[in-house]
């Protein structure tokens, strides 16, 4: 992993030159005759499901981003139809962002932030101020990603390469509990590429190769894809990606040590259609990642990570049998992280707290295996003129955590153990003319144990949503209001319950286990509006808008607290080191509220989007003491504009994002980022993409990294250039 050695004047001059080139291209293109208005072109990617693909005649404007069917939906809804805060990011958007990390994939999605500190491939997703330990369910092709490693900064992390992803669905709030236990913050579903989306209708095979260079970190990405259609009922796709990145420079021109990495990722997926109404998808997603962790800017640990996810997804839907829409998902995910010390390290013995030296070459291992099964069916019928979509099912996830290695190594602070969470639910969506009602009930159960402790619990969580579309006039017929009350239930994690031993470095103090932790209960009230309208300014254009206000109370919220050994009621003993202890404890509640907006306008000449999220939150102790919640992300406003030229072969545009400092965060500041992008489909087989991130070289930090030991500044100006060659026959 080499360092970036170029000078700042060259970097800035390149940025200015590219900005001028973009401006010139836009000016030339604007001088051309405007493209004739046409049926709204997708500002995101190809259709995502068979249901969308089989629609031959679509009304103008029915292909905007918010009209895409949510892959995660249990009833085939689009984001604009959903009576919940839901977002969809598809392949064209991902291509436009030229994403290297999950953070870039989710740019501008309201209520969503990604924490990735210096280990850029190691990401933790925050939804509405909630993250870590399963509060946000991260799912890849139906497989839960439950890897966790105790450390400063991010805790629960996942590893997926953006190049393998076809689309991302996000559902915010505890209404997401249909998709698995514990998701009181929400769910993020990554759907990987399919052969059906890669192959043209007339092709039996196709292949593509992409090469990309990034200026900041002198990073290279190479990706190769291939797909083959054996017959109309069987196809297969493979994808391999290699990334090699050096340490980047922040907006102040300083190299940020430990931010380089190399990644080898792969995907293999086959789709088999045993009958006209059924489909089986078998898939594997794997990754081999490597990076160097630093301490005070000096290399300290070499990290080798391997992640493998195996999935099987089967569904059968029979139009002649309205009661049958059955889905069965089974998955297994295994993540192995090996941490090898590069230099001798002064530590404290985890058992005694006395000083020890951890020799160079010492190994710490983190092995987390997650097995899951998810089964549901939707039955559709009518009673007394009321349409019903009755969805019922159950799910189970088992985590098996094994940590070990050299005594005194980092793995000591991530406890081994087993956790099982399961649930069953029933939900009915009733529709009558202008009225929709969704009523649901979920039962959750959990158990966790190690060699010394065992705990368990269960709960029922309700949901009720009412939506009305009261207007019939042409201008207001697409206006819908809804209100929701939903509850969710999250069991304590193994680490929160069982962590023990002494702090390893710097200063020593004990970690205390807490087998008496109560589960968290999320209770959210949400009011929202959906609006869709076509042919507003010209024939074929489309406007879609979603907005929501939410107020959440997370009862018995779990967070780490510092206890004083001088307080006889704290349970913190005196010992070597400073007279404090660290323990995860319950708070009476965490109160979080906010506003979210997502909108898109699409016409033949281009597209525009505006999203926003404002989030505030604090904890309240059982004694009534109030404190700012450290996991509250920046409030954001993101604007996007794209222009289409040359019969849509050329797309030029940009993004502006304002980030507001969260209250009570000591390291965060307000900042504004400006990005630019361009894409040119030169021929049927050649596409060229360009992007400039942080165009004005702003020096900024993600406020979610405020809990880390040192302030980490994000990348400065980054220029990306890519070319893709495609062949098929």
C-alpha positions as CSV (number, residue, x, y, z in Angstrom):
1,X,0.0,0.0,0.0
2,X,1.9,3.0,-1.2
3,X,1.6,6.5,0.0
4,X,0.3,9.4,-2.0
5,X,3.3,11.6,-2.8
6,X,1.9,14.1,-5.2
7,X,1.8,17.8,-4.3
8,X,-1.2,19.8,-3.5
9,X,-0.9,22.4,-6.3
10,X,-1.1,19.6,-8.9
11,X,-4.1,18.1,-7.1
12,X,-6.0,21.3,-7.0
13,X,-5.1,22.3,-10.6
14,X,-6.3,18.9,-11.8
15,X,-9.6,19.5,-9.9
16,X,-10.0,23.0,-11.4
17,X,-9.1,21.7,-14.9
18,X,-11.7,18.9,-14.6
19,X,-14.3,21.4,-13.3
20,X,-13.6,23.7,-16.2
21,X,-13.9,20.7,-18.6
22,X,-17.3,19.7,-17.2
23,X,-18.5,23.3,-17.3
24,X,-17.4,23.6,-21.0
25,X,-19.0,20.3,-21.9
26,X,-22.2,21.4,-20.3
27,X,-22.2,24.7,-22.1
28,X,-21.6,23.1,-25.5
29,X,-24.3,20.6,-24.8
30,X,-26.8,23.3,-23.7
31,X,-26.2,25.0,-27.0
32,X,-27.6,22.0,-28.9
33,X,-31.3,21.7,-29.6
34,X,-33.2,20.4,-26.6
35,X,-34.1,16.8,-26.7
36,X,-37.7,16.2,-27.5
37,X,-39.8,15.4,-24.4
38,X,-40.2,11.7,-24.2
39,X,-41.4,9.0,-21.8
40,X,-39.6,9.7,-18.5
41,X,-36.2,8.0,-18.6
42,X,-35.0,6.2,-15.6
43,X,-32.8,8.3,-13.3
44,X,-31.9,5.1,-11.7
45,X,-31.3,1.6,-13.2
46,X,-33.1,-1.1,-15.1
47,X,-36.3,-2.7,-13.7
48,X,-35.6,-4.7,-10.6
49,X,-38.2,-7.5,-10.7
50,X,-40.1,-9.7,-13.1
51,X,-43.2,-7.9,-12.1
52,X,-41.9,-4.6,-13.4
53,X,-40.3,-6.2,-16.5
54,X,-43.6,-7.8,-17.7
55,X,-45.3,-4.4,-17.8
56,X,-45.4,-3.6,-21.5
57,X,-47.3,-0.4,-21.5
58,X,-46.5,2.0,-18.7
59,X,-48.0,5.4,-18.1
60,X,-45.6,8.3,-18.6
61,X,-43.5,9.0,-15.6
62,X,-43.9,5.5,-14.0
63,X,-40.2,4.8,-14.1
64,X,-38.7,7.3,-11.7
65,X,-36.5,6.2,-8.8
66,X,-39.4,6.1,-6.2
67,X,-41.5,4.0,-8.6
68,X,-39.1,1.1,-8.6
69,X,-40.4,-2.0,-6.8
70,X,-38.6,-2.6,-3.5
71,X,-36.8,-5.9,-3.7
72,X,-37.3,-6.2,0.1
73,X,-41.0,-5.6,-0.1
74,X,-43.1,-8.5,1.0
75,X,-46.1,-7.3,-1.1
76,X,-44.5,-6.0,-4.3
77,X,-44.7,-2.3,-3.3
78,X,-42.7,0.6,-4.8
79,X,-41.2,3.2,-2.5
80,X,-43.9,5.8,-3.4
81,X,-46.6,3.3,-2.6
82,X,-45.2,2.3,0.7
83,X,-46.8,3.7,3.8
84,X,-43.4,3.9,5.4
85,X,-40.1,5.7,5.0
86,X,-38.6,3.6,2.3
87,X,-35.9,4.4,-0.3
88,X,-34.4,2.6,-3.3
89,X,-31.0,3.0,-4.9
90,X,-30.5,1.2,-8.1
91,X,-27.7,0.3,-10.5
92,X,-27.7,3.5,-12.6
93,X,-27.3,5.5,-9.5
94,X,-24.6,3.3,-8.2
95,X,-22.8,3.6,-11.5
96,X,-23.1,7.3,-11.4
97,X,-21.6,7.4,-7.9
98,X,-18.7,5.1,-8.9
99,X,-18.9,3.9,-5.3
100,X,-15.8,2.4,-3.7
101,X,-17.3,2.0,-0.2
102,X,-20.9,1.5,1.2
103,X,-20.8,5.1,2.3
104,X,-20.8,6.3,-1.3
105,X,-23.6,3.9,-2.2
106,X,-25.9,5.5,0.3
107,X,-25.1,9.1,-0.4
108,X,-28.2,11.3,0.1
109,X,-30.5,8.6,1.4
110,X,-32.5,10.5,4.1
111,X,-32.0,9.4,7.6
112,X,-29.0,7.1,6.7
113,X,-25.3,7.6,7.6
114,X,-22.3,5.3,7.3
115,X,-19.5,5.2,9.8
116,X,-16.3,3.7,8.4
117,X,-13.3,5.3,10.3
118,X,-9.9,4.6,8.8
119,X,-10.8,1.0,7.8
120,X,-12.8,2.1,4.8
121,X,-14.0,-1.3,3.8
122,X,-15.3,-1.9,7.3
123,X,-18.7,-0.1,7.5
124,X,-21.4,0.4,10.1
125,X,-24.8,1.8,9.0
126,X,-26.7,4.3,11.1
127,X,-30.4,4.9,10.6
128,X,-32.1,7.7,12.5
129,X,-29.4,7.8,15.1
130,X,-29.4,4.1,15.8
131,X,-26.6,1.7,14.9
132,X,-24.5,-1.3,16.0
133,X,-25.4,-4.6,17.7
134,X,-28.2,-5.3,15.3
135,X,-30.3,-2.1,15.7
136,X,-30.0,-1.8,11.9
137,X,-30.4,-5.1,10.1
138,X,-27.9,-5.3,7.2
139,X,-28.9,-8.0,4.7
140,X,-27.1,-9.2,1.6
141,X,-29.3,-11.4,-0.7
142,X,-31.3,-12.4,2.3
143,X,-28.3,-13.1,4.6
144,X,-27.9,-11.2,7.9
145,X,-24.5,-9.6,8.4
146,X,-23.8,-9.8,12.1
147,X,-20.0,-9.5,12.4
148,X,-18.9,-7.6,15.4
149,X,-15.5,-6.7,16.9
150,X,-15.0,-4.6,20.1
151,X,-13.0,-1.5,19.4
152,X,-13.1,2.3,19.5
153,X,-15.4,3.6,16.8
154,X,-17.5,1.2,14.7
155,X,-18.7,-2.0,16.4
156,X,-21.0,-4.0,14.1
157,X,-19.5,-4.0,10.6
158,X,-20.1,-5.6,7.3
159,X,-18.1,-6.2,4.1
160,X,-19.6,-6.0,0.6
161,X,-18.1,-4.6,-2.6
162,X,-20.3,-2.0,-4.3
163,X,-19.3,-3.4,-7.7
164,X,-21.3,-6.5,-6.9
165,X,-24.5,-4.7,-6.0
166,X,-27.5,-4.2,-8.2
167,X,-29.7,-2.2,-5.9
168,X,-30.1,-1.1,-2.2
169,X,-33.4,-0.9,-0.4
170,X,-33.8,1.0,2.9
171,X,-36.8,0.9,5.3
172,X,-36.4,3.2,8.3
173,X,-37.9,2.7,11.7
174,X,-39.3,-0.4,13.6
175,X,-41.9,-1.0,10.8
176,X,-38.9,-3.0,9.4
177,X,-39.4,-5.7,12.1
178,X,-41.2,-7.8,9.5
179,X,-37.7,-8.4,8.0
180,X,-36.1,-9.8,11.2
181,X,-35.7,-9.4,14.9
182,X,-33.9,-6.4,16.4
183,X,-34.2,-4.0,13.6
184,X,-35.6,-1.1,15.7
185,X,-33.6,1.4,13.6
186,X,-34.5,-0.1,10.2
187,X,-33.2,-2.5,7.5
188,X,-30.8,-2.1,4.6
189,X,-31.1,-4.8,1.9
190,X,-28.3,-5.2,-0.7
191,X,-29.3,-7.1,-3.8
192,X,-26.5,-8.5,-5.9
193,X,-26.4,-8.6,-9.7
194,X,-28.4,-11.1,-11.8
195,X,-27.7,-12.5,-15.2
196,X,-31.2,-11.5,-16.2
197,X,-30.3,-7.8,-15.7
198,X,-26.9,-8.2,-17.4
199,X,-28.0,-10.1,-20.6
200,X,-30.0,-8.4,-23.3
201,X,-33.2,-10.3,-24.4
202,X,-31.6,-11.6,-27.6
203,X,-28.3,-12.6,-26.0
204,X,-27.3,-16.1,-24.7
205,X,-23.9,-14.8,-23.3
206,X,-22.3,-11.5,-22.4
207,X,-19.1,-10.2,-20.7
208,X,-17.8,-6.9,-19.6
209,X,-14.5,-5.5,-18.2
210,X,-14.2,-2.2,-16.2
211,X,-11.1,-0.4,-15.3
212,X,-11.1,2.6,-13.0
213,X,-8.5,5.0,-11.6
214,X,-8.9,7.3,-8.5
215,X,-6.5,10.2,-8.0
216,X,-6.7,10.4,-4.2
217,X,-4.9,7.3,-2.9
218,X,-3.9,6.4,-6.5
219,X,-6.4,3.6,-6.4
220,X,-7.2,1.1,-9.1
221,X,-10.3,-1.0,-9.5
222,X,-10.7,-3.8,-12.0
223,X,-13.9,-5.6,-12.5
224,X,-14.9,-8.4,-14.9
225,X,-18.4,-9.9,-15.3
226,X,-19.7,-12.8,-17.4
227,X,-23.2,-14.2,-17.8
228,X,-24.6,-17.2,-19.7
229,X,-28.2,-18.2,-20.5
230,X,-28.5,-21.9,-20.9
231,X,-32.2,-21.6,-21.8
232,X,-35.1,-19.4,-20.8
233,X,-35.3,-21.0,-17.4
234,X,-31.7,-21.2,-16.4
235,X,-28.9,-18.6,-16.3
236,X,-25.7,-17.9,-14.4
237,X,-23.6,-14.8,-13.6
238,X,-20.1,-14.4,-12.2
239,X,-18.3,-11.2,-11.2
240,X,-14.8,-10.6,-9.8
241,X,-13.4,-7.3,-8.5
242,X,-9.9,-6.3,-7.4
243,X,-9.2,-3.0,-5.7
244,X,-5.8,-1.6,-4.7
245,X,-5.8,1.7,-2.9
246,X,-3.1,3.7,-1.0
247,X,-3.6,6.1,1.9
248,X,-5.7,9.1,0.9
249,X,-5.1,12.8,1.6
250,X,-7.7,14.8,3.5
251,X,-8.9,18.2,2.5
252,X,-6.0,19.8,4.4
253,X,-3.5,18.0,2.2
254,X,-2.3,15.6,5.0
255,X,-2.0,11.9,4.3
256,X,-4.3,9.8,6.6
257,X,-2.3,6.8,7.7
258,X,-4.0,3.4,7.6
259,X,-6.6,4.2,5.0
260,X,-5.1,2.1,2.2
261,X,-6.5,-1.3,1.4
262,X,-6.7,-4.1,-1.1
263,X,-9.8,-6.1,-1.8
264,X,-10.5,-9.2,-3.9
265,X,-14.3,-9.8,-4.1
266,X,-16.4,-12.2,-6.1
267,X,-20.0,-13.1,-6.9
268,X,-21.5,-16.3,-8.4
269,X,-25.3,-16.5,-8.8
270,X,-27.5,-18.8,-10.8
271,X,-31.3,-18.5,-11.3
272,X,-33.4,-21.6,-12.1
273,X,-37.1,-21.4,-13.0
274,X,-38.6,-24.8,-12.4
275,X,-42.0,-23.7,-13.6
276,X,-43.7,-20.6,-14.9
277,X,-44.6,-19.4,-11.4
278,X,-41.5,-20.4,-9.4
279,X,-37.9,-19.3,-9.2
280,X,-34.8,-20.5,-7.3
281,X,-31.7,-18.3,-6.8
282,X,-28.5,-19.8,-5.5
283,X,-25.7,-17.4,-4.7
284,X,-22.2,-16.9,-3.2
285,X,-20.6,-13.6,-2.4
286,X,-17.0,-13.6,-1.1
287,X,-14.4,-11.1,-0.1
288,X,-10.7,-11.2,0.8
289,X,-9.6,-7.9,2.3
290,X,-6.4,-6.6,3.7
291,X,-5.3,-3.4,5.4
292,X,-2.9,-2.0,8.0
293,X,-4.1,-0.5,11.3
294,X,-2.1,2.3,12.7
295,X,-1.5,3.7,16.2
296,X,-0.4,7.4,16.4
297,X,0.3,7.2,12.7
298,X,2.6,4.2,12.9
299,X,1.7,0.8,11.5
300,X,0.6,-1.4,14.4
301,X,-1.5,-4.4,13.1
302,X,-1.8,-6.2,9.8
303,X,-5.5,-7.2,9.1
304,X,-6.6,-10.1,6.9
305,X,-10.3,-10.6,6.5
306,X,-12.3,-13.2,4.6
307,X,-16.0,-13.1,4.3
308,X,-18.3,-15.7,2.5
309,X,-22.0,-15.5,2.2
310,X,-24.1,-18.4,0.8
311,X,-27.8,-17.9,0.0
312,X,-30.7,-19.9,-1.4
313,X,-33.9,-18.0,-2.2
314,X,-37.0,-19.7,-3.6
315,X,-40.4,-18.3,-4.4
316,X,-43.6,-19.6,-6.0
317,X,-46.5,-17.3,-7.0
318,X,-49.5,-18.7,-8.7
319,X,-51.9,-16.1,-10.2
320,X,-54.6,-18.7,-10.3
321,X,-54.2,-19.2,-6.5
322,X,-54.4,-15.8,-4.9
323,X,-53.5,-17.3,-1.5
324,X,-50.1,-18.5,-2.7
325,X,-47.1,-16.1,-2.8
326,X,-44.5,-18.2,-0.9
327,X,-40.9,-17.2,-0.2
328,X,-38.3,-19.3,1.5
329,X,-34.8,-17.9,2.1
330,X,-31.9,-19.7,3.7
331,X,-28.4,-18.3,4.3
332,X,-25.1,-18.8,5.9
333,X,-22.5,-16.0,6.4
334,X,-19.0,-16.6,7.8
335,X,-16.5,-13.8,8.5
336,X,-13.0,-14.5,9.7
337,X,-10.7,-11.6,10.8
338,X,-7.1,-12.2,11.7
339,X,-5.2,-9.4,13.4
340,X,-1.4,-9.7,13.5
341,X,0.8,-7.3,15.5
342,X,3.6,-5.7,13.5
343,X,5.6,-4.4,16.4
344,X,5.9,-5.2,20.1
345,X,3.1,-3.5,22.0
346,X,2.9,-2.4,25.6
347,X,-0.3,-3.9,27.0
348,X,-2.1,-4.8,30.2
349,X,-2.9,-8.4,31.0
350,X,-6.6,-8.8,30.5
351,X,-7.0,-10.9,33.7
352,X,-4.6,-9.1,36.2
353,X,-4.3,-5.7,34.7
354,X,-0.5,-5.8,35.1
355,X,1.8,-4.5,32.3
356,X,2.8,-7.0,29.7
357,X,4.4,-6.8,26.2
358,X,2.5,-8.3,23.3
359,X,5.3,-9.6,20.9
360,X,5.4,-8.8,17.2
361,X,3.6,-11.5,15.3
362,X,0.9,-12.0,18.0
363,X,-2.4,-13.2,16.5
364,X,-5.9,-12.3,17.4
365,X,-8.8,-14.1,15.7
366,X,-12.5,-13.1,15.3
367,X,-14.7,-15.8,13.7
368,X,-18.4,-15.0,13.4
369,X,-20.9,-17.4,11.7
370,X,-24.5,-16.5,11.1
371,X,-27.1,-18.9,10.0
372,X,-30.6,-17.8,9.0
373,X,-33.9,-18.9,7.6
374,X,-36.8,-16.7,6.6
375,X,-40.2,-18.0,5.4
376,X,-43.3,-16.0,4.5
377,X,-46.4,-16.1,2.4
378,X,-48.9,-13.5,1.2
379,X,-52.5,-14.4,0.6
380,X,-54.7,-12.0,-1.4
381,X,-58.5,-11.9,-1.1
382,X,-61.6,-9.7,-0.6
383,X,-64.2,-9.4,2.0
384,X,-67.2,-7.1,1.7
385,X,-65.4,-5.0,-1.0
386,X,-62.2,-4.7,1.1
387,X,-59.0,-6.0,-0.5
388,X,-56.7,-7.9,1.8
389,X,-53.0,-8.7,1.5
390,X,-52.4,-11.0,4.5
391,X,-48.7,-11.7,5.1
392,X,-47.5,-14.2,7.7
393,X,-44.2,-15.9,8.4
394,X,-41.3,-16.6,10.7
395,X,-37.6,-16.2,10.8
396,X,-34.6,-17.5,12.8
397,X,-31.0,-16.3,13.0
398,X,-28.2,-17.9,15.0
399,X,-24.9,-16.2,15.7
400,X,-21.8,-18.3,16.7
401,X,-18.9,-16.2,17.8
402,X,-15.5,-17.6,18.4
403,X,-12.5,-15.4,19.3
404,X,-9.0,-16.3,20.4
405,X,-5.3,-16.1,19.7
406,X,-2.4,-14.8,21.8
407,X,-3.3,-14.1,25.4
408,X,-3.8,-10.4,25.9
409,X,-4.7,-9.8,22.3
410,X,-7.6,-7.7,21.0
411,X,-9.9,-10.7,20.6
412,X,-10.2,-11.1,24.4
413,X,-12.6,-8.1,24.5
414,X,-15.0,-9.6,22.0
415,X,-16.6,-12.5,23.9
416,X,-17.2,-15.9,22.4
417,X,-20.7,-17.3,22.7
418,X,-23.9,-18.2,20.9
419,X,-27.1,-16.2,20.3
420,X,-30.4,-17.2,18.8
421,X,-33.1,-14.8,17.8
422,X,-36.4,-15.9,16.3
423,X,-39.8,-14.5,15.5
424,X,-43.2,-15.0,13.9
425,X,-45.5,-12.3,12.5
426,X,-48.8,-11.7,10.8
427,X,-49.7,-8.5,9.0
428,X,-52.8,-7.6,7.0
429,X,-53.0,-4.7,4.5
430,X,-56.6,-3.7,3.9
431,X,-57.5,-1.4,1.0
432,X,-60.9,0.2,0.4
433,X,-61.1,3.0,-2.2
434,X,-59.3,5.9,-0.6
435,X,-58.4,4.1,2.7
436,X,-55.5,1.8,3.5
437,X,-55.0,0.1,6.9
438,X,-52.0,-2.1,7.8
439,X,-52.2,-4.0,11.1
440,X,-49.5,-6.3,12.2
441,X,-48.2,-8.2,15.2
442,X,-44.8,-9.8,15.7
443,X,-43.5,-12.2,18.4
444,X,-39.8,-12.2,19.2
445,X,-37.7,-14.6,21.3
446,X,-34.0,-14.6,22.0
447,X,-31.4,-16.6,24.0
448,X,-27.7,-16.1,24.4
449,X,-25.0,-17.9,26.4
450,X,-21.4,-18.6,26.9
451,X,-19.7,-21.0,29.3
452,X,-20.7,-19.0,32.4
453,X,-23.9,-17.1,31.6
454,X,-27.2,-17.6,29.9
455,X,-30.1,-15.2,29.4
456,X,-33.3,-15.1,27.3
457,X,-36.5,-13.1,26.7
458,X,-39.5,-12.6,24.5
459,X,-42.1,-10.0,23.5
460,X,-45.0,-9.1,21.3
461,X,-44.7,-6.0,19.1
462,X,-47.6,-4.4,17.3
463,X,-47.9,-2.1,14.3
464,X,-50.8,-0.1,13.0
465,X,-50.8,2.2,9.9
466,X,-53.6,4.2,8.4
467,X,-53.3,5.8,5.0
468,X,-55.8,8.1,3.2
469,X,-56.0,9.4,-0.3
470,X,-58.8,11.9,0.1
471,X,-58.6,13.9,-3.2
472,X,-60.0,13.1,-6.6
473,X,-59.0,16.2,-8.6
474,X,-56.2,15.7,-11.2
475,X,-53.7,17.8,-9.4
476,X,-54.2,16.2,-6.0
477,X,-55.2,12.6,-6.8
478,X,-51.7,11.4,-6.2
479,X,-51.5,12.9,-2.6
480,X,-51.6,10.4,0.2
481,X,-51.3,10.9,4.0
482,X,-50.4,8.2,6.5
483,X,-49.8,7.8,10.2
484,X,-48.0,4.9,11.9
485,X,-47.4,3.5,15.4
486,X,-44.9,0.7,15.4
487,X,-42.9,-1.2,18.0
488,X,-39.7,-3.3,17.7
489,X,-37.7,-5.4,20.1
490,X,-33.9,-5.9,20.2
491,X,-32.2,-8.4,22.4
492,X,-28.8,-7.6,24.0
493,X,-25.8,-8.7,22.0
494,X,-23.1,-11.1,23.2
495,X,-20.6,-8.3,23.7
496,X,-22.9,-6.0,25.5
497,X,-23.8,-8.8,27.9
498,X,-20.6,-10.7,28.4
499,X,-17.6,-8.3,27.8
500,X,-15.0,-8.6,30.6
501,X,-11.3,-8.1,31.4
502,X,-9.1,-5.1,31.5
503,X,-8.6,-2.3,29.0
504,X,-5.7,-3.5,26.8
505,X,-3.5,-0.4,26.2
506,X,-2.9,3.2,27.2
507,X,-4.5,3.0,30.6
508,X,-6.0,0.0,32.3
509,X,-9.4,-0.4,33.9
510,X,-11.9,-3.3,34.0
511,X,-14.8,-4.1,31.7
512,X,-17.7,-5.5,33.7
513,X,-20.1,-8.0,32.2
514,X,-23.8,-7.4,32.6
515,X,-26.0,-10.5,32.2
516,X,-28.9,-8.6,33.7
517,X,-29.3,-6.3,30.7
518,X,-32.9,-5.8,29.5
519,X,-33.7,-5.9,25.8
520,X,-34.5,-2.6,24.1
521,X,-38.0,-1.7,23.0
522,X,-38.4,0.8,20.2
523,X,-41.7,2.7,20.0
524,X,-42.2,5.0,17.0
525,X,-44.9,7.4,15.9
526,X,-44.6,8.6,12.3
527,X,-46.7,10.9,10.1
528,X,-45.9,11.0,6.4
529,X,-47.0,12.1,3.0
530,X,-46.6,10.5,-0.5
531,X,-47.2,12.5,-3.7
532,X,-47.0,11.4,-7.3
533,X,-47.9,13.5,-10.4
534,X,-47.2,13.1,-14.1
535,X,-47.3,15.6,-17.0
536,X,-46.6,18.6,-14.8
537,X,-44.4,20.9,-17.0
538,X,-44.4,18.8,-20.1
539,X,-45.7,15.6,-21.5
540,X,-44.0,12.6,-20.0
541,X,-42.4,14.2,-17.0
542,X,-42.9,13.0,-13.4
543,X,-42.7,14.2,-9.8
544,X,-42.4,11.9,-6.8
545,X,-42.1,13.1,-3.2
546,X,-42.0,11.4,0.2
547,X,-41.8,13.2,3.5
548,X,-42.2,12.1,7.1
549,X,-41.9,13.3,10.7
550,X,-41.0,10.6,13.3
551,X,-40.8,10.5,17.1
552,X,-39.1,7.4,18.6
553,X,-38.7,6.3,22.2
554,X,-36.2,3.4,22.7
555,X,-37.0,2.1,26.2
556,X,-34.2,0.4,28.2
557,X,-31.7,1.8,25.7
558,X,-28.3,0.1,26.1
559,X,-25.1,2.1,26.1
560,X,-21.6,2.0,27.6
561,X,-21.1,3.9,30.9
562,X,-18.1,4.7,33.1
563,X,-18.4,3.7,36.7
564,X,-16.4,5.1,39.6
565,X,-14.6,2.8,42.0
566,X,-15.1,5.4,44.7
567,X,-18.9,4.8,44.5
568,X,-19.7,1.8,46.7
569,X,-23.0,1.3,44.8
570,X,-21.4,1.0,41.3
571,X,-19.9,-2.5,41.7
572,X,-16.6,-1.2,40.3
573,X,-13.7,-2.7,42.3
574,X,-10.3,-1.0,43.0
575,X,-7.5,-2.6,41.0
576,X,-4.4,-1.8,39.0
577,X,-4.8,1.3,36.8
578,X,-7.3,4.2,37.1
579,X,-10.2,3.7,39.5
580,X,-13.0,3.4,37.0
581,X,-14.9,0.5,35.2
582,X,-16.7,0.3,31.9
583,X,-20.0,-1.5,31.6
584,X,-23.0,-1.7,29.2
585,X,-26.1,-0.6,31.0
586,X,-29.7,0.2,30.3
587,X,-31.0,3.8,30.2
588,X,-34.6,4.6,30.8
589,X,-34.9,5.6,27.2
590,X,-33.4,7.2,24.2
591,X,-35.6,9.9,22.6
592,X,-35.1,10.5,18.9
593,X,-37.1,12.7,16.5
594,X,-36.7,14.1,13.1
595,X,-37.9,14.9,9.6
596,X,-37.1,13.3,6.3
597,X,-37.7,14.3,2.7
598,X,-37.0,12.5,-0.6
599,X,-38.1,13.8,-4.0
600,X,-37.3,13.4,-7.6
601,X,-38.4,15.1,-10.8
602,X,-37.7,13.4,-14.2
603,X,-38.2,14.6,-17.7
604,X,-36.7,13.8,-21.1
605,X,-34.0,16.5,-20.7
606,X,-32.8,15.3,-17.3
607,X,-33.6,14.8,-13.7
608,X,-33.4,16.6,-10.4
609,X,-33.6,15.3,-6.8
610,X,-33.8,16.8,-3.3
611,X,-33.4,14.9,0.0
612,X,-33.1,16.0,3.5
613,X,-33.0,14.6,7.1
614,X,-32.9,16.4,10.4
615,X,-32.3,14.2,13.4
616,X,-32.1,15.1,17.1
617,X,-31.7,12.7,20.1
618,X,-30.7,12.2,23.7
619,X,-30.8,9.6,26.4
620,X,-32.6,9.8,29.7
621,X,-31.3,7.8,32.7
622,X,-33.6,6.2,35.2
623,X,-32.7,9.1,37.5
624,X,-34.0,11.6,34.9
625,X,-30.6,12.8,33.7
626,X,-30.5,13.8,30.1
627,X,-27.4,13.5,27.8
628,X,-26.8,14.0,24.1
629,X,-26.8,10.8,22.1
630,X,-23.4,10.3,20.5
631,X,-24.8,8.3,17.6
632,X,-26.8,11.2,16.1
633,X,-25.5,11.9,12.6
634,X,-25.3,15.2,10.7
635,X,-28.5,16.8,9.5
636,X,-28.3,16.8,5.7
637,X,-29.7,18.4,2.6
638,X,-28.6,16.8,-0.7
639,X,-29.5,18.3,-4.1
640,X,-28.9,16.6,-7.4
641,X,-29.2,17.7,-11.0
642,X,-28.5,15.7,-14.2
643,X,-28.8,16.7,-17.8
644,X,-29.2,14.3,-20.8
645,X,-27.8,15.1,-24.2
646,X,-27.0,13.3,-27.5
647,X,-30.1,11.1,-27.3
648,X,-29.4,10.3,-23.7
649,X,-25.9,9.0,-24.5
650,X,-24.3,11.8,-22.5
651,X,-25.3,12.6,-18.9
652,X,-23.7,15.5,-17.0
653,X,-24.6,16.7,-13.6
654,X,-23.6,17.3,-10.0
655,X,-24.5,17.0,-6.3
656,X,-24.4,19.5,-3.4
657,X,-24.7,18.2,0.1
658,X,-24.9,20.4,3.3
659,X,-24.1,18.7,6.6
660,X,-25.1,20.3,9.9
661,X,-23.2,19.7,13.1
662,X,-25.1,17.5,15.6
663,X,-25.7,18.9,19.0
664,X,-23.2,18.0,21.7
665,X,-20.6,16.6,19.3
666,X,-17.2,18.0,20.2
667,X,-15.4,17.3,16.9
668,X,-18.1,18.0,14.3
669,X,-18.6,21.2,12.2
670,X,-20.9,22.3,9.5
671,X,-19.6,21.5,6.0
672,X,-20.8,21.4,2.4
673,X,-19.6,19.0,-0.3
674,X,-19.8,19.5,-4.0
675,X,-19.5,16.6,-6.4
676,X,-19.7,16.4,-10.2
677,X,-20.3,13.5,-12.6
678,X,-20.4,12.7,-16.3
679,X,-21.2,9.5,-18.2
680,X,-20.9,8.9,-22.0
681,X,-22.2,5.8,-23.8
682,X,-19.7,6.2,-26.7
683,X,-20.9,3.0,-28.5
684,X,-23.1,0.0,-27.7
685,X,-20.0,-1.7,-26.2
686,X,-18.0,1.2,-24.7
687,X,-19.0,3.5,-21.8
688,X,-16.8,6.1,-20.1
689,X,-17.6,7.5,-16.6
690,X,-16.1,10.4,-14.7
691,X,-16.7,11.7,-11.2
692,X,-15.2,14.4,-8.9
693,X,-15.9,14.0,-5.2
694,X,-15.3,16.8,-2.7
695,X,-14.6,19.1,-5.7
696,X,-13.5,22.0,-3.4
697,X,-11.2,20.0,-1.2
698,X,-13.1,20.6,2.0
699,X,-11.5,19.3,5.2
700,X,-14.2,17.6,7.2
701,X,-14.8,14.7,9.6
702,X,-17.8,12.3,10.0
703,X,-19.3,13.2,13.4
704,X,-20.0,9.5,14.1
705,X,-16.2,9.1,14.4
706,X,-16.2,11.5,17.4
707,X,-16.0,8.5,19.7
708,X,-12.7,7.3,18.2
709,X,-9.4,8.0,19.9
710,X,-8.3,10.5,17.3
711,X,-10.1,12.8,14.9
712,X,-10.2,11.2,11.4
713,X,-10.6,13.5,8.4
714,X,-12.3,12.2,5.3
715,X,-10.9,12.2,1.7
716,X,-10.1,15.5,0.0
717,X,-10.8,16.1,-3.7
718,X,-11.0,12.7,-5.5
719,X,-11.1,12.4,-9.3
720,X,-12.4,9.1,-10.8
721,X,-12.2,7.9,-14.4
722,X,-13.5,4.6,-15.6
723,X,-14.1,2.8,-18.9
724,X,-16.3,-0.3,-19.4
725,X,-16.1,-2.6,-22.4
726,X,-19.0,-5.0,-23.0
727,X,-19.5,-7.8,-25.5
728,X,-22.4,-10.2,-26.0
729,X,-24.0,-12.6,-28.5
